[in-house]
């Protein structure tokens, strides 16, 4: 799989999590995410993305509009407000994941936190619980990628 292009070249470090699950019928996954980075605003060095069934969608990067120190947390100097997103999931086997990656250097980390994860009807309680755990763990795994 090729990561989305950035202004600073290829990835030097990558961290993420994914989960594969089977749905009896189509459903919608709704979640909120917050991107934070230690990179300077507009550096173009760090990015985050959503992986869904083999395709990548950019979520946020160090060039995202609205990135500021007012929204940073802890060791991450800059951040965005939480964004709510929706993913359509087909019946059958689906794989979703979240990742952050760094280009140009390996010294300054980024993270993506997921919250408020839920799905529409058509998903069993067991699948919903597993999916919420996987997406919630993504925030922890991505956060822990800092050296």
Phi and psi in degrees as GROMACS dihedral restraints (atoms count N, CA, C in turn):
[ dihedral_restraints ]
;  ai    aj    ak    al  type     phi  dphi    fc
    3     4     5     6     1  -100.2    20    10
    4     5     6     7     1   131.1    20    10
    6     7     8     9     1   -72.2    20    10
    7     8     9    10     1   153.8    20    10
    9    10    11    12     1   -57.9    20    10
   10    11    12    13     1   146.3    20    10
   12    13    14    15     1   -66.6    20    10
   13    14    15    16     1   147.2    20    10
   15    16    17    18     1  -127.1    20    10
   16    17    18    19     1   172.3    20    10
   18    19    20    21     1   -75.5    20    10
   19    20    21    22     1   -13.3    20    10
   21    22    23    24     1  -110.2    20    10
   22    23    24    25     1     9.6    20    10
   24    25    26    27     1   101.8    20    10
   25    26    27    28     1  -151.6    20    10
   27    28    29    30     1   -81.7    20    10
   28    29    30    31     1   159.8    20    10
   30    31    32    33     1   -70.0    20    10
   31    32    33    34     1   136.8    20    10
   33    34    35    36     1  -100.1    20    10
   34    35    36    37     1   -31.6    20    10
   36    37    38    39     1  -141.2    20    10
   37    38    39    40     1   144.7    20    10
   39    40    41    42     1  -140.2    20    10
   40    41    42    43     1   141.2    20    10
   42    43    44    45     1  -143.3    20    10
   43    44    45    46     1   143.0    20    10
   45    46    47    48     1  -175.4    20    10
   46    47    48    49     1  -176.0    20    10
   48    49    50    51     1  -149.3    20    10
   49    50    51    52     1   147.4    20    10
   51    52    53    54     1  -140.8    20    10
   52    53    54    55     1   159.8    20    10
   54    55    56    57     1  -140.6    20    10
   55    56    57    58     1   133.6    20    10
   57    58    59    60     1  -107.5    20    10
   58    59    60    61     1   137.1    20    10
   60    61    62    63     1  -151.2    20    10
   61    62    63    64     1   164.5    20    10
   63    64    65    66     1  -118.3    20    10
   64    65    66    67     1   131.2    20    10
   66    67    68    69     1  -109.6    20    10
   67    68    69    70     1   141.7    20    10
   69    70    71    72     1   -74.7    20    10
   70    71    72    73     1   -30.3    20    10
   72    73    74    75     1  -147.9    20    10
   73    74    75    76     1   165.4    20    10
   75    76    77    78     1   -60.1    20    10
   76    77    78    79     1   150.0    20    10
   78    79    80    81     1  -151.4    20    10
   79    80    81    82     1   170.8    20    10
   81    82    83    84     1  -121.0    20    10
   82    83    84    85     1   129.7    20    10
   84    85    86    87     1  -100.4    20    10
   85    86    87    88     1   128.3    20    10
   87    88    89    90     1  -119.1    20    10
   88    89    90    91     1   133.2    20    10
   90    91    92    93     1  -152.7    20    10
   91    92    93    94     1   161.8    20    10
   93    94    95    96     1  -115.0    20    10
   94    95    96    97     1   146.9    20    10
   96    97    98    99     1  -138.6    20    10
   97    98    99   100     1   151.9    20    10
   99   100   101   102     1  -129.0    20    10
  100   101   102   103     1   124.5    20    10
  102   103   104   105     1   -99.9    20    10
  103   104   105   106     1   131.7    20    10
  105   106   107   108     1  -133.4    20    10
  106   107   108   109     1   152.1    20    10
  108   109   110   111     1  -150.4    20    10
  109   110   111   112     1   152.5    20    10
  111   112   113   114     1   -88.3    20    10
  112   113   114   115     1    -8.3    20    10
  114   115   116   117     1   -71.3    20    10
  115   116   117   118     1   155.2    20    10
  117   118   119   120     1   -67.5    20    10
  118   119   120   121     1   147.1    20    10
  120   121   122   123     1   -56.8    20    10
  121   122   123   124     1   135.3    20    10
  123   124   125   126     1    72.3    20    10
  124   125   126   127     1    13.8    20    10
  126   127   128   129     1   -70.0    20    10
  127   128   129   130     1   -30.5    20    10
  129   130   131   132     1    74.7    20    10
  130   131   132   133     1    11.5    20    10
  132   133   134   135     1   -89.3    20    10
  133   134   135   136     1   -29.2    20    10
  135   136   137   138     1  -121.9    20    10
  136   137   138   139     1   145.5    20    10
  138   139   140   141     1  -146.0    20    10
  139   140   141   142     1   165.7    20    10
  141   142   143   144     1  -135.5    20    10
  142   143   144   145     1   153.8    20    10
  144   145   146   147     1  -149.7    20    10
  145   146   147   148     1   164.2    20    10
  147   148   149   150     1  -106.7    20    10
  148   149   150   151     1   132.5    20    10
  150   151   152   153     1  -104.9    20    10
  151   152   153   154     1   126.6    20    10
  153   154   155   156     1  -139.7    20    10
  154   155   156   157     1   113.3    20    10
  156   157   158   159     1    47.4    20    10
  157   158   159   160     1    45.8    20    10
  159   160   161   162     1    93.1    20    10
  160   161   162   163     1    -6.2    20    10
  162   163   164   165     1  -116.6    20    10
  163   164   165   166     1   152.6    20    10
  165   166   167   168     1  -111.4    20    10
  166   167   168   169     1   139.9    20    10
  168   169   170   171     1  -127.7    20    10
  169   170   171   172     1   126.7    20    10
  171   172   173   174     1   -68.3    20    10
  172   173   174   175     1   134.2    20    10
  174   175   176   177     1  -100.1    20    10
  175   176   177   178     1   -51.3    20    10
  177   178   179   180     1  -163.4    20    10
  178   179   180   181     1   161.5    20    10
  180   181   182   183     1  -152.0    20    10
  181   182   183   184     1   179.5    20    10
  183   184   185   186     1   -74.0    20    10
  184   185   186   187     1     4.7    20    10
  186   187   188   189     1  -113.1    20    10
  187   188   189   190     1     6.0    20    10
  189   190   191   192     1   -65.4    20    10
  190   191   192   193     1   139.7    20    10
  192   193   194   195     1   -62.5    20    10
  193   194   195   196     1   138.2    20    10
  195   196   197   198     1    93.0    20    10
  196   197   198   199     1    -7.7    20    10
  198   199   200   201     1   -66.6    20    10
  199   200   201   202     1   125.7    20    10
  201   202   203   204     1  -155.5    20    10
  202   203   204   205     1   162.9    20    10
  204   205   206   207     1   -67.9    20    10
  205   206   207   208     1   -23.1    20    10
  207   208   209   210     1   -65.8    20    10
  208   209   210   211     1   -20.7    20    10
  210   211   212   213     1  -109.0    20    10
  211   212   213   214     1     2.7    20    10
  213   214   215   216     1   -71.9    20    10
  214   215   216   217     1   160.8    20    10
  216   217   218   219     1  -139.0    20    10
  217   218   219   220     1   148.7    20    10
  219   220   221   222     1    46.5    20    10
  220   221   222   223     1  -124.2    20    10
  222   223   224   225     1   -83.1    20    10
  223   224   225   226     1     1.0    20    10
  225   226   227   228     1   -96.4    20    10
  226   227   228   229     1   109.2    20    10
  228   229   230   231     1   -65.2    20    10
  229   230   231   232     1   -30.2    20    10
  231   232   233   234     1  -130.7    20    10
  232   233   234   235     1   154.3    20    10
  234   235   236   237     1  -161.8    20    10
  235   236   237   238     1   174.3    20    10
  237   238   239   240     1  -112.8    20    10
  238   239   240   241     1   160.6    20    10
  240   241   242   243     1   -68.1    20    10
  241   242   243   244     1   162.5    20    10
  243   244   245   246     1   -61.2    20    10
  244   245   246   247     1   141.0    20    10
  246   247   248   249     1  -119.7    20    10
  247   248   249   250     1   135.9    20    10
  249   250   251   252     1   -97.1    20    10
  250   251   252   253     1   133.4    20    10
  252   253   254   255     1  -130.1    20    10
  253   254   255   256     1   158.9    20    10
  255   256   257   258     1  -129.6    20    10
  256   257   258   259     1   136.1    20    10
  258   259   260   261     1  -125.4    20    10
  259   260   261   262     1   131.9    20    10
  261   262   263   264     1   -85.0    20    10
  262   263   264   265     1   131.7    20    10
  264   265   266   267     1  -117.0    20    10
  265   266   267   268     1   131.2    20    10
  267   268   269   270     1   -82.9    20    10
  268   269   270   271     1   156.2    20    10
  270   271   272   273     1   -63.3    20    10
  271   272   273   274     1   147.4    20    10
  273   274   275   276     1   105.1    20    10
  274   275   276   277     1  -155.5    20    10
  276   277   278   279     1   -88.1    20    10
  277   278   279   280     1   128.5    20    10
  279   280   281   282     1  -126.3    20    10
  280   281   282   283     1   151.7    20    10
  282   283   284   285     1  -131.4    20    10
  283   284   285   286     1   127.7    20    10
  285   286   287   288     1  -128.1    20    10
  286   287   288   289     1   155.4    20    10
  288   289   290   291     1  -160.5    20    10
  289   290   291   292     1   166.3    20    10
  291   292   293   294     1  -131.8    20    10
  292   293   294   295     1   145.0    20    10
  294   295   296   297     1  -151.7    20    10
  295   296   297   298     1   156.3    20    10
  297   298   299   300     1  -125.1    20    10
  298   299   300   301     1   149.7    20    10
  300   301   302   303     1  -146.2    20    10
  301   302   303   304     1   159.0    20    10
  303   304   305   306     1  -120.9    20    10
  304   305   306   307     1   138.7    20    10
  306   307   308   309     1  -123.6    20    10
  307   308   309   310     1   165.1    20    10
  309   310   311   312     1    75.7    20    10
  310   311   312   313     1   -37.9    20    10
  312   313   314   315     1  -154.4    20    10
  313   314   315   316     1   167.3    20    10
  315   316   317   318     1  -112.5    20    10
  316   317   318   319     1     9.0    20    10
  318   319   320   321     1   -87.0    20    10
  319   320   321   322     1   -29.6    20    10
  321   322   323   324     1  -112.5    20    10
  322   323   324   325     1   120.3    20    10
  324   325   326   327     1   -92.0    20    10
  325   326   327   328     1   162.5    20    10
  327   328   329   330     1  -131.7    20    10
  328   329   330   331     1   166.2    20    10
  330   331   332   333     1  -148.8    20    10
  331   332   333   334     1   156.9    20    10
  333   334   335   336     1  -131.5    20    10
  334   335   336   337     1   128.8    20    10
  336   337   338   339     1  -110.3    20    10
  337   338   339   340     1   134.4    20    10
  339   340   341   342     1  -108.7    20    10
  340   341   342   343     1   146.6    20    10
  342   343   344   345     1  -153.7    20    10
  343   344   345   346     1   166.1    20    10
  345   346   347   348     1    52.0    20    10
  346   347   348   349     1    48.1    20    10
  348   349   350   351     1   -85.7    20    10
  349   350   351   352     1   126.0    20    10
  351   352   353   354     1  -156.2    20    10
  352   353   354   355     1   165.9    20    10
  354   355   356   357     1  -128.4    20    10
  355   356   357   358     1   162.0    20    10
  357   358   359   360     1   -78.5    20    10
  358   359   360   361     1   177.0    20    10
  360   361   362   363     1   -59.6    20    10
  361   362   363   364     1   162.7    20    10
  363   364   365   366     1   102.1    20    10
  364   365   366   367     1    -4.7    20    10
  366   367   368   369     1  -116.1    20    10
  367   368   369   370     1   130.4    20    10
  369   370   371   372     1   -66.4    20    10
  370   371   372   373     1   159.2    20    10
  372   373   374   375     1   -57.6    20    10
  373   374   375   376     1   -42.1    20    10
  375   376   377   378     1   -62.5    20    10
  376   377   378   379     1   -44.9    20    10
  378   379   380   381     1   -65.2    20    10
  379   380   381   382     1   -43.2    20    10
  381   382   383   384     1   -60.9    20    10
  382   383   384   385     1   -44.6    20    10
  384   385   386   387     1   -62.2    20    10
  385   386   387   388     1   -46.4    20    10
  387   388   389   390     1   -63.3    20    10
  388   389   390   391     1   -41.4    20    10
  390   391   392   393     1   -66.2    20    10
  391   392   393   394     1   -43.9    20    10
  393   394   395   396     1   -62.3    20    10
  394   395   396   397     1   -41.5    20    10
  396   397   398   399     1   -62.9    20    10
  397   398   399   400     1   -45.4    20    10
  399   400   401   402     1   -63.2    20    10
  400   401   402   403     1   -45.3    20    10
  402   403   404   405     1   -69.0    20    10
  403   404   405   406     1   -40.5    20    10
  405   406   407   408     1   -63.6    20    10
  406   407   408   409     1   -39.4    20    10
  408   409   410   411     1   -65.6    20    10
  409   410   411   412     1   -27.7    20    10
  411   412   413   414     1   -58.7    20    10
  412   413   414   415     1   -41.6    20    10
  414   415   416   417     1   -61.9    20    10
  415   416   417   418     1   -40.9    20    10
  417   418   419   420     1   -67.6    20    10
  418   419   420   421     1   -44.1    20    10
  420   421   422   423     1   -65.8    20    10
  421   422   423   424     1   -45.8    20    10
  423   424   425   426     1   -65.0    20    10
  424   425   426   427     1   -36.3    20    10
  426   427   428   429     1   -66.7    20    10
  427   428   429   430     1   -37.7    20    10
  429   430   431   432     1   -75.8    20    10
  430   431   432   433     1    -3.4    20    10
  432   433   434   435     1   -71.4    20    10
  433   434   435   436     1   -14.9    20    10
  435   436   437   438     1   -61.6    20    10
  436   437   438   439     1   129.9    20    10
